[in-house]
Amino acid sequence: MPSPPDLVITNARMRSRELVDIAITDGVITAISDRLDHAAQSVIDAGGGLVTPAFVNPHLHLCKVWTLPMMSEAALEAYQGADMSETGKAIELAAVVKSKYDASWIIPNARRAVALAALHGNLHIRAFADVDTKARLEGVKALLAIREEFRGIVEIQVVAFPQDGLLRDRGADGLMREAMASGADIVGGIPWIEANEQDMRRHIDFCFDLAAEHGADISMLLDDVGDANMRTLGMMARAVIARGMEGRALAHHCRAMALYPENYLRELMVLLGKARISVVSDPHTGPLHARVKELLGAGINVCLGQDDISDAYYPLGRNNMLEVAFLASHLLWMTKKSELETLYDMITTRAAAALGLERYGLGLGCAANLVILDQGDVTEALRFHAPPRVVISHGRVVDTDRMRALAEAAIVP
């Protein structure tokens, strides 16, 4: 006789509304049925609550969490004001904190943020670490340590991110090479920050060359400024196609898209489709945002990110992706039932596809990374955006008491 499963979830409400039992063995979903009769080592009664794959955050500046108290609000004002035309100024103002960067205080703050993620069922994070001549490699060191500490609970992809540019910040290129050699997972980029179009293209080329050396994927913050003439998203898409990197590059923010003329936007969406580029939008952290509805209508994969937690660009945030989707429903005017379902996809399946997560989902053979909610459908889940009743990571129930204790630790310094 086969061994009993490690865990069975009974009375689980699928998004299709049907009630099922779900069996988990060795961290994998091994059976889904309207009734499972065999015994299990542990049983959880979902009580008709919605059970779905865990949430996914494809964009978080984890090295910066809770740094807002370390500076004035001048950067926040510059980033969100003047139709986002002063984003470059905001980045320069925010950089003041990086002279104090040290892994000794970044680690406990990042730990607090990732514990919050675990409490909210956010089990996959693409986390950015600034790499430049001010931050040096302190953010990368900290996030690599946090990645290992939370392995098996929250899976973290560390992005080496040249926040201040590669041509503008002489020496950042060497630090980027060191960051990838030390174990960073993803090559980050921000080409629009460079002084001119030639340097923007050189920035993109460097990032693609570095990614090729390490067999890594790419995440770039693109056109994060209120300037309709900023077109680095198109530059990156053409580089993806030229280098055969289709499906392996992620575009973040793309806020200038809100200002693009319609004819250019249509051409761009065709290009994005050919490059199989997913777009991450964070509409709650700035007054401009990517044209999410148009992108979805064109068949482009779009997902949502937390972006920031109490830093120079956004004062709130708690790694709660249901909260992010709740905010997006208002900011994007996505309030019809079908649109709410799409928003839920944008923090689960669509975000997982953007990150290339393997064995993600709620099906046989999928990794058992699941949330059990108190609510019975997507609309109610978004309405309350409350922590899940139970979070399951790699087939094991997450110790929420321990995560809560970590999340309530004091902010450092």
Disulfide bonds with the S-S distance in Angstrom:
none
